[in-house]
Amino acid sequence: MSSPTKLVVVMAFDLDDNGELAPAFDAVQFDSEERALRSARDLSRKHHGVIAWSREAEPNIGEYGPPTTIFQSGEVPDMD
């Protein structure tokens, strides 16, 4: 059995023509929380909202732990 890996992800959001939050681009995965944090801080100067989070995961069996927010700036959607 494989050990869990840590997924570290950054997403940015802008407002669409209707004033609704929309992803600025597809989620980007990083190999460390430090790199994700640097990227998220940089993106926060260019987008309406940015979030970086991590979670333990075993994608081969479809199990994902709860997300832990590393960084958040501006308005972002609720994480489910």
Secondary structure, 3 states (H helix, E strand, C coil): CCCCEEEEEEEEEEECCCCCEEECCCCEEECCHHHHHHHHHHHCCCCCEEEEEEEEEEHHHCEECCCEEEEEEECCCCCC
